[in-house]
Amino acid sequence: MAVQDKKYTIDYVLKRGVAEIISEGELRKLLQSGKKLRIKEGLDPSSPDIHVGHMVTLRKMRQFQELGHQIVIIVGDWTAQIGDPSGSSVTRPMLTAEQVKENAETYLNQFYKIVDKDKTELRFQSEWFGKFNLTDVVRLTSKFTVAQFLARDDFNKRFNEQKPIAITELLYPLLQAYDSVAIKADVELGGTDQKFNFLVGRELQAMMGQPPQQIFMVPLLVGTDGVQKMSKSLGNYIGITEPPEDIYGKTMSIKDEFTILYLETLTDIPDAELADFKKQLANGTNPMTLKKRLAKEIVTQLYSAKDARAAEEHFEKTVQKKEVPDNIREYHVDGKTALLVILAQSRLVSSNSEVARLIKQGAISINGEKISTASVIVPKNAVIKVGKRRYLKTV
């Protein structure tokens, strides 16, 4: 990845692609002191895959590594097995120990595409929470009041709307905060949606006689739907292990107004060049030009410059010129096979629900004609197109 070979300055790390730091002055002094800081981030193993939304934080971690600091990754294996007791969260399912292990292994393999494995300390929550008894839990809960936790935006909103809040949910910020105590974190790194939990960690450390951690927050990327933050569970993500042409094509589908934020957080394009890009957009430059640059930068980081050029050619041919690609996949049929079976067995679409959604959107066609039902029988020598970039030929 290109970020590995770049020399970063403290100013660059503190200013580029940053949402908020608490406290920037204190953190700057620590970075200038020569002390090797312990930079903490929690890994949620509820999903095995990383998307480019995660890359914002991972790139910052890599930058801190380049400055000589220690990255500490905490796998939330203990909290992941609790899940969301209310059943209202699609992003926090209850997992078995085996699921947690499998997800964490897959996640970390992808994680190390961006962050230097040799400079990363890996810890599991079960190292300390596995030894907790009821007395330890009661002592931990005595540090804060219910009123303090109800000040958190989502808790406050649900409380005012008289929606249920499980007691277990109130424990999550405490458990995350104790992670900081357990590994003696100097800095906690993550998205702006974690601010409350980070502040609890800072306060708990002070209560337990440790220097309070600095809080380093990065922006949350809006996904390809242009509305909600990027999430695999919402289907609006760009996965970092997807084929180069898919990463390129999905990047091209983001809304124009988010292009600069993506460039700031996911690339090392110089600040002066970014400022020029902003001027170009203000003067009416076609945003597609800048999105092509963004897409090439991301694919180059995750694969290579050669793959990025090939992905761009694929996009121009299949999307802009609406041509069928030369290297189209083939699928053998007997003339009696339904579309749904073909899509499932070829893995062109990930689930039946996605098939239904795409059909409703008019995003699936056979030989150029949009189809209205997944039960249609697909003939031989037909070209199936799904969305803008996925093709399959029956033979």
DOZA-767253 format. One record per residue (C-alpha): residue in three letters; x, y, z. Coordinates in nm, 4 decimals, padded with zeros to 6 digits, always signed. Each point is the difference from the previous one (the first is absolute). Example, Ala and Ser with C-alpha at 12.3 -4.5 7.8 and 13.67 -1.06 7.14 Angstrom:
! DOZA-767253
  rest         X         Y         Z
   ALA  +01.2300  -00.4500  +00.7800
   SER  +00.1370  +00.3440  -00.0660
This chain:
! DOZA-767253
  rest         X         Y         Z
   MET  +00.0000  +00.0000  +00.0000
   ALA  +00.1306  +00.3467  -00.0905
   VAL  -00.0412  +00.1321  +00.3546
   GLN  +00.2750  -00.2333  +00.1219
   ASP  +00.2788  +00.1882  -00.1729
   LYS  -00.1054  +00.3568  +00.0825
   LYS  +00.1662  +00.2144  +00.2652
   TYR  -00.2590  +00.1762  +00.2126
   THR  +00.0302  +00.3078  +00.2198
   ILE  -00.1821  +00.0661  +00.3262
   ASP  -00.1877  +00.2875  -00.1646
   TYR  -00.1179  -00.2253  -00.2824
   VAL  -00.1228  -00.2699  +00.2380
   LEU  -00.1842  +00.2503  +00.2204
   LYS  -00.1610  +00.1989  -00.2808
   ARG  -00.0645  -00.2198  -00.3041
   GLY  -00.3315  -00.1891  +00.0071
   VAL  -00.0715  +00.0749  +00.3667
   ALA  -00.3422  +00.0804  +00.1496
   GLU  +00.0908  +00.0866  +00.3612
   ILE  +00.2801  -00.0513  +00.2523
   ILE  -00.0384  +00.0239  +00.3789
   SER  +00.2338  +00.1627  +00.0779
   GLU  +00.2055  +00.0948  -00.3060
   GLY  +00.2430  +00.2109  +00.2037
   GLU  +00.0696  -00.2819  +00.2460
   LEU  +00.0359  -00.2567  -00.2759
   ARG  +00.2399  +00.2216  -00.1929
   LYS  +00.2193  +00.0341  +00.3097
   LEU  -00.0006  -00.3769  +00.0495
   LEU  +00.0961  -00.0579  -00.3637
   GLN  +00.2822  +00.2537  +00.0300
   SER  +00.1243  -00.1467  +00.3294
   GLY  +00.1634  -00.3019  -00.1597
   LYS  -00.2083  -00.2412  +00.2080
   LYS  -00.1208  -00.3117  -00.1832
   LEU  -00.3774  +00.0333  +00.0329
   ARG  -00.2458  -00.2866  +00.0248
   ILE  -00.2696  +00.0631  -00.2607
   LYS  -00.3136  -00.2074  +00.0633
   GLU  -00.2770  -00.1087  -00.2325
   GLY  -00.2714  -00.2569  +00.0619
   LEU  -00.0779  -00.2636  -00.2618
   ASP  -00.3651  -00.1037  -00.0169
   PRO  -00.0040  -00.3610  -00.1275
   SER  -00.3740  +00.0014  -00.0730
   SER  +00.0897  +00.0069  -00.3712
   PRO  +00.3051  -00.1626  -00.1635
   ASP  +00.0528  +00.2567  -00.2749
   ILE  +00.1570  +00.3444  -00.0183
   HIS  -00.1302  +00.2733  -00.2285
   VAL  +00.1552  +00.3305  -00.1033
   GLY  -00.1848  +00.1733  +00.2847
   HIS  +00.2336  -00.1901  +00.2345
   MET  +00.2968  +00.1125  -00.2088
   VAL  -00.0292  +00.3555  +00.1351
   THR  +00.0957  -00.1205  +00.3473
   LEU  +00.2438  -00.2644  -00.1235
   ARG  +00.1943  +00.2538  -00.2057
   LYS  +00.0314  +00.2199  +00.3098
   MET  +00.1299  -00.2979  +00.1936
   ARG  +00.2597  -00.0589  -00.2693
   GLN  +00.1032  +00.3655  +00.0206
   PHE  +00.0494  -00.0275  +00.3769
   GLN  +00.2084  -00.3130  -00.0584
   GLU  +00.2173  +00.1937  -00.2451
   LEU  +00.0538  +00.2606  +00.2759
   GLY  +00.1296  -00.2812  +00.2251
   HIS  -00.2997  -00.0639  +00.2242
   GLN  -00.1570  -00.3260  +00.1193
   ILE  -00.3360  -00.1012  -00.1441
   VAL  -00.2060  -00.2203  +00.2347
   ILE  -00.2964  -00.1832  -00.1521
   ILE  -00.2590  -00.1346  +00.2428
   VAL  -00.2185  -00.2770  -00.1382
   GLY  -00.3438  +00.0335  +00.1612
   ASP  -00.0388  -00.3750  +00.0377
   TRP  -00.1702  +00.0276  +00.3386
   THR  -00.2598  +00.2662  -00.0877
   ALA  -00.0702  -00.1568  -00.3412
   GLN  -00.1309  -00.3104  +00.1748
   ILE  -00.2528  +00.2151  +00.1875
   GLY  -00.1380  +00.1619  -00.3155
   ASP  -00.2915  +00.2414  +00.0143
   PRO  -00.2414  -00.1265  +00.2678
   SER  -00.2836  +00.2165  -00.1318
   GLY  +00.0220  -00.1590  -00.3457
   SER  -00.0318  +00.3447  -00.1589
   SER  +00.3526  +00.0242  -00.1382
   VAL  +00.0865  -00.1589  -00.3357
   THR  +00.3661  +00.0890  +00.0507
   ARG  +00.0440  -00.1743  +00.3365
   PRO  -00.1214  -00.3607  -00.0293
   MET  +00.0649  -00.2513  +00.2784
   LEU  +00.2894  -00.2236  -00.1072
   THR  +00.1460  -00.3284  +00.1179
   ALA  +00.3642  -00.0221  +00.1049
   GLU  +00.0761  -00.1874  -00.3230
   GLN  -00.1671  +00.2694  -00.2139
   VAL  +00.1970  +00.2691  +00.1791
   LYS  +00.3255  -00.1861  -00.0648
   GLU  -00.0758  -00.0542  -00.3697
   ASN  -00.1097  +00.3610  -00.0545
   ALA  +00.3023  +00.1372  +00.1842
   GLU  +00.2429  -00.2084  -00.2074
   THR  -00.1561  +00.1145  -00.3282
   TYR  -00.0186  +00.3591  +00.1204
   LEU  +00.3639  +00.0053  +00.1073
   ASN  +00.1231  -00.1479  -00.3286
   GLN  -00.1661  +00.2941  -00.1742
   PHE  +00.1107  +00.2417  +00.2717
   TYR  +00.3654  -00.0811  -00.0673
   LYS  -00.0370  +00.1048  -00.3639
   ILE  +00.0147  +00.3543  +00.1386
   VAL  +00.1571  -00.0099  +00.3475
   ASP  +00.3484  -00.1396  +00.0679
   LYS  -00.0499  -00.3346  +00.1753
   ASP  +00.3494  +00.0017  +00.1500
   LYS  -00.0702  +00.3315  +00.1740
   THR  -00.3432  -00.0990  +00.1345
   GLU  -00.0797  -00.1351  +00.3463
   LEU  -00.3063  -00.2274  -00.0050
   ARG  -00.2089  -00.0479  +00.3153
   PHE  -00.3296  -00.1723  +00.0775
   GLN  -00.2565  +00.1308  +00.2500
   SER  -00.0343  -00.3465  +00.1499
   GLU  +00.3537  +00.0430  +00.1408
   TRP  -00.1467  +00.2252  +00.2721
   PHE  -00.3797  -00.0445  -00.0141
   GLY  +00.0361  -00.3774  +00.0091
   LYS  +00.1232  +00.0446  +00.3582
   PHE  -00.2763  +00.2395  +00.1047
   ASN  -00.2476  -00.1064  +00.2686
   LEU  -00.3207  +00.1680  +00.1175
   THR  +00.1914  +00.2099  +00.2537
   ASP  +00.2207  +00.1424  -00.2755
   VAL  -00.3044  +00.0877  -00.2105
   VAL  -00.1771  +00.1747  +00.2908
   ARG  +00.3139  +00.1996  +00.0821
   LEU  +00.0309  +00.1083  -00.3606
   THR  -00.3632  +00.1104  -00.0243
   SER  +00.0350  +00.2039  +00.3210
   LYS  +00.2334  +00.2415  -00.1790
   PHE  -00.2779  +00.1643  -00.2035
   THR  -00.3657  +00.0951  +00.0343
   VAL  -00.2947  -00.0913  -00.2203
   ALA  -00.0545  +00.3726  -00.0617
   GLN  +00.3515  +00.0289  -00.1466
   PHE  -00.0651  -00.2813  -00.2467
   LEU  -00.3449  +00.1276  -00.0958
   ALA  +00.1775  +00.3138  -00.1218
   ARG  +00.1263  -00.2030  -00.2963
   ASP  -00.1955  +00.1057  -00.3082
   ASP  -00.1467  -00.3354  -00.1010
   PHE  -00.0864  -00.0985  +00.3588
   ASN  -00.1569  +00.3406  +00.0641
   LYS  -00.2077  -00.0186  -00.3173
   ARG  -00.1319  -00.3470  +00.0767
   PHE  -00.0689  +00.0914  +00.3635
   ASN  -00.2036  +00.3046  -00.1028
   GLU  -00.1895  -00.2105  -00.2548
   GLN  -00.0675  -00.2573  +00.2740
   LYS  +00.1790  -00.2695  -00.1959
   PRO  +00.1725  -00.2811  +00.1948
   ILE  +00.3657  +00.0216  +00.0995
   ALA  +00.1460  -00.3242  +00.1331
   ILE  +00.2250  +00.0228  +00.3044
   THR  +00.2591  -00.1937  -00.1993
   GLU  +00.0127  +00.2831  -00.2533
   LEU  +00.0988  +00.2407  +00.2764
   LEU  +00.2916  -00.2300  +00.0791
   TYR  +00.1587  +00.0234  -00.3451
   PRO  +00.1569  +00.3471  +00.0482
   LEU  +00.1363  -00.1177  +00.3359
   LEU  +00.1504  -00.3129  -00.1483
   GLN  +00.1598  +00.1935  -00.2855
   ALA  +00.1313  +00.2505  +00.2521
   TYR  +00.1528  -00.2764  +00.2106
   ASP  +00.1818  -00.1244  -00.3107
   SER  +00.1923  +00.3292  +00.0071
   VAL  +00.0894  -00.0568  +00.3650
   ALA  +00.1074  -00.3593  -00.0649
   ILE  +00.2487  +00.0870  -00.2742
   LYS  +00.0983  +00.3459  +00.1387
   ALA  -00.1026  +00.1856  -00.3164
   ASP  +00.1503  +00.3422  -00.0691
   VAL  -00.2293  +00.0651  -00.2964
   GLU  -00.3281  -00.1554  -00.1161
   LEU  -00.0667  +00.0172  -00.3714
   GLY  -00.3327  -00.0392  -00.1809
   GLY  -00.3021  +00.1597  -00.1623
   THR  -00.2027  +00.2931  +00.1282
   ASP  -00.2859  -00.2334  +00.0947
   GLN  +00.2191  -00.1335  +00.2834
   LYS  +00.0575  +00.3343  +00.1735
   PHE  -00.2079  -00.0761  +00.3094
   ASN  +00.1720  -00.3363  +00.0560
   PHE  +00.3429  +00.1573  -00.0485
   LEU  -00.0785  +00.2671  +00.2605
   VAL  -00.1122  -00.2676  +00.2478
   GLY  +00.3352  -00.1716  -00.0517
   ARG  +00.1849  +00.3250  +00.0602
   GLU  -00.1937  +00.0584  +00.3244
   LEU  +00.0370  -00.3581  +00.1249
   GLN  +00.3773  +00.0084  -00.0499
   ALA  +00.0234  +00.3163  +00.2101
   MET  -00.2103  -00.1642  +00.2739
   MET  +00.2404  -00.2952  +00.0021
   GLY  +00.3145  +00.2094  +00.0226
   GLN  +00.1037  -00.0131  -00.3657
   PRO  +00.0667  +00.2994  -00.2266
   PRO  -00.3254  +00.0546  -00.1946
   GLN  +00.0203  -00.1121  -00.3599
   GLN  -00.0082  +00.2461  -00.2874
   ILE  -00.2935  -00.0406  -00.2366
   PHE  +00.0640  -00.0042  -00.3741
   MET  -00.3107  -00.0102  -00.2195
   VAL  -00.0226  -00.0329  -00.3776
   PRO  -00.3014  +00.0747  -00.2235
   LEU  -00.2550  -00.2675  -00.0821
   LEU  -00.0332  -00.0694  -00.3712
   VAL  -00.3471  -00.0012  -00.1498
   GLY  -00.0541  -00.3176  -00.2006
   THR  -00.0895  -00.0521  -00.3640
   ASP  -00.3679  +00.0675  +00.0768
   GLY  +00.0969  +00.3601  +00.0744
   VAL  -00.2021  +00.0021  +00.3215
   GLN  +00.1300  -00.2202  +00.2824
   LYS  +00.3492  -00.0701  +00.1242
   MET  +00.1743  -00.2811  -00.1814
   SER  -00.0958  -00.3375  +00.1418
   LYS  +00.0070  -00.3573  -00.1252
   SER  -00.3336  -00.0714  +00.1667
   LEU  -00.1578  +00.2857  -00.1967
   GLY  +00.1517  -00.1154  -00.3309
   ASN  +00.1411  +00.3457  -00.0802
   TYR  +00.3648  -00.0939  +00.0389
   ILE  +00.3133  -00.0338  -00.2145
   GLY  +00.1872  -00.3062  +00.1269
   ILE  +00.3803  +00.0129  -00.0057
   THR  +00.0285  -00.3597  -00.1234
   GLU  -00.2499  +00.0386  -00.2825
   PRO  +00.1371  -00.0305  -00.3558
   PRO  +00.1745  +00.3178  -00.1253
   GLU  -00.2721  +00.0712  -00.2583
   ASP  -00.2689  -00.0195  +00.2708
   ILE  +00.1908  +00.2317  +00.2335
   TYR  +00.0536  +00.2424  -00.2874
   GLY  -00.3618  -00.0162  -00.1173
   LYS  -00.1490  +00.0375  +00.3481
   THR  +00.2275  +00.2961  +00.0698
   MET  -00.1270  +00.1651  -00.3168
   SER  -00.3556  -00.0394  +00.1340
   ILE  +00.0487  +00.2139  +00.3129
   LYS  -00.1800  +00.3326  +00.0043
   ASP  +00.1955  +00.2898  -00.1498
   GLU  -00.0093  +00.2068  +00.3196
   PHE  +00.1985  -00.2633  +00.1927
   THR  +00.2876  -00.0241  -00.2492
   ILE  +00.2275  +00.2502  +00.1763
   LEU  -00.0518  -00.1637  +00.3425
   TYR  +00.0869  -00.3391  -00.1495
   LEU  +00.3120  +00.1514  -00.1602
   GLU  +00.1049  +00.1618  +00.3285
   THR  -00.0439  -00.3120  +00.2108
   LEU  +00.0892  -00.2853  -00.2370
   THR  +00.2927  +00.1394  -00.2012
   ASP  +00.3313  +00.1759  +00.0445
   ILE  -00.0659  +00.2506  -00.2779
   PRO  +00.1782  +00.3218  +00.1144
   ASP  -00.2079  +00.2659  +00.1743
   ALA  +00.0852  +00.2566  -00.2675
   GLU  -00.1361  -00.2312  -00.2678
   LEU  -00.3157  -00.0584  +00.2032
   ALA  -00.0504  +00.3750  +00.0294
   ASP  +00.0297  +00.0227  -00.3776
   PHE  -00.2584  -00.2784  -00.0357
   LYS  -00.2448  +00.2007  +00.2123
   LYS  +00.0495  +00.3012  -00.2267
   GLN  -00.0525  -00.2150  -00.3071
   LEU  -00.3317  -00.1271  +00.1368
   ALA  -00.1097  +00.3543  +00.0879
   ASN  +00.0801  +00.1035  -00.3583
   GLY  -00.2157  -00.2741  -00.1496
   THR  +00.2473  -00.2849  -00.0602
   ASN  -00.1760  -00.3336  -00.0520
   PRO  +00.0211  -00.1865  +00.3359
   MET  +00.0536  -00.3257  -00.1926
   THR  +00.3561  +00.1121  -00.0784
   LEU  +00.0843  +00.0229  +00.3708
   LYS  -00.1858  -00.3199  +00.0864
   LYS  +00.2056  -00.1854  -00.2589
   ARG  +00.3129  +00.1270  +00.1741
   LEU  -00.1423  -00.1112  +00.3350
   ALA  -00.0944  -00.3451  -00.1294
   LYS  +00.3471  -00.0530  -00.1502
   GLU  +00.1678  +00.1073  +00.3249
   ILE  -00.2038  -00.2439  +00.2094
   VAL  +00.0492  -00.2957  -00.2353
   THR  +00.3732  +00.0755  -00.0240
   GLN  +00.0308  -00.0063  +00.3800
   LEU  -00.1859  -00.3281  +00.0354
   TYR  +00.1345  -00.1695  -00.3141
   SER  +00.2379  +00.1707  -00.2472
   ALA  +00.0220  +00.2781  -00.2577
   LYS  -00.0395  -00.2619  -00.2742
   ASP  -00.3233  -00.1276  +00.1562
   ALA  -00.1249  +00.3581  +00.0341
   ARG  +00.0578  +00.0677  -00.3721
   ALA  -00.1800  -00.3223  -00.0919
   ALA  -00.2914  +00.0858  +00.2318
   GLU  -00.0303  +00.3425  -00.1597
   GLU  -00.0060  -00.1515  -00.3485
   HIS  -00.2670  -00.2464  +00.1135
   PHE  -00.2121  +00.2849  +00.1408
   GLU  +00.0315  +00.2111  -00.3127
   LYS  -00.0934  -00.2907  -00.2239
   THR  -00.2861  -00.1539  +00.1992
   VAL  -00.1531  +00.3072  +00.1659
   GLN  +00.0855  +00.3039  -00.2084
   LYS  -00.0134  -00.1714  -00.3398
   LYS  -00.2456  -00.2679  +00.1184
   GLU  +00.1940  -00.2798  -00.1701
   VAL  +00.0177  -00.3601  +00.1159
   PRO  +00.3476  -00.0750  +00.1453
   ASP  +00.2371  -00.2305  -00.1856
   ASN  +00.0767  -00.2177  +00.3021
   ILE  -00.3632  -00.0740  +00.0892
   ARG  -00.0551  -00.3031  +00.2254
   GLU  -00.1812  -00.3011  -00.1420
   TYR  -00.2600  -00.2221  +00.1644
   HIS  -00.1211  -00.3322  -00.1441
   VAL  -00.3779  -00.0478  -00.0286
   ASP  -00.2316  -00.2587  -00.1530
   GLY  -00.2635  +00.2463  -00.1153
   LYS  -00.2226  -00.0838  +00.2992
   THR  +00.1775  +00.1915  +00.2760
   ALA  -00.1727  +00.2882  +00.1792
   LEU  +00.1748  +00.3341  +00.0397
   LEU  -00.0110  -00.0200  +00.3811
   VAL  +00.1921  -00.3306  -00.0053
   ILE  +00.2630  +00.1410  -00.2364
   LEU  +00.0508  +00.3132  +00.2073
   ALA  +00.0347  -00.2016  +00.3208
   GLN  +00.2296  -00.2734  -00.1317
   SER  +00.2233  +00.2420  -00.1886
   ARG  +00.0086  +00.2309  +00.3045
   LEU  -00.0686  +00.2928  -00.2282
   VAL  -00.2425  +00.1176  +00.2709
   SER  +00.0530  -00.0645  +00.3702
   SER  -00.3566  -00.0818  +00.1119
   ASN  -00.3593  -00.0513  -00.1137
   SER  -00.0972  +00.3256  +00.1692
   GLU  +00.2580  +00.1838  -00.2084
   VAL  -00.1416  -00.1609  -00.3148
   ALA  -00.3475  +00.1228  +00.0940
   ARG  +00.1278  +00.3496  +00.0693
   LEU  +00.1938  +00.0207  -00.3271
   ILE  -00.2965  -00.1254  -00.2049
   LYS  -00.2226  +00.2605  +00.1633
   GLN  +00.2569  +00.2661  -00.0958
   GLY  +00.0111  -00.1275  -00.3582
   ALA  +00.3676  -00.0796  +00.0451
   ILE  +00.0021  -00.3553  -00.1456
   SER  -00.0280  -00.0636  -00.3720
   ILE  +00.0345  -00.2913  -00.2433
   ASN  +00.1274  +00.0902  -00.3467
   GLY  -00.0728  +00.3653  +00.0725
   GLU  -00.3602  -00.0514  +00.1159
   LYS  -00.0887  +00.0720  +00.3634
   ILE  -00.1626  -00.2932  +00.1725
   SER  -00.2881  +00.0104  +00.2501
   THR  +00.0291  -00.3437  +00.1609
   ALA  +00.2896  -00.2183  +00.1166
   SER  -00.1820  -00.3158  -00.1088
   VAL  +00.0534  +00.0723  -00.3703
   ILE  +00.1812  -00.2801  -00.1872
   VAL  +00.3290  +00.1191  -00.1492
   PRO  +00.0910  -00.1321  -00.3481
   LYS  +00.3481  -00.0899  -00.1223
   ASN  +00.2269  +00.2719  -00.1399
   ALA  -00.1745  +00.2691  +00.2056
   VAL  +00.1749  +00.2902  +00.1727
   ILE  -00.1218  +00.0709  +00.3516
   LYS  +00.0811  +00.3456  +00.1347
   VAL  -00.0365  +00.0871  +00.3694
   GLY  +00.0310  +00.3657  +00.0928
   LYS  +00.2556  +00.1940  -00.2010
   ARG  +00.3030  -00.2263  +00.0273
   ARG  -00.0890  -00.3673  +00.0456
   TYR  -00.0341  -00.2222  -00.3081
   LEU  -00.0503  -00.3715  -00.0640
   LYS  -00.0401  -00.1905  -00.3273
   THR  -00.1920  -00.3285  -00.0166
   VAL  +00.1470  -00.2700  -00.2240
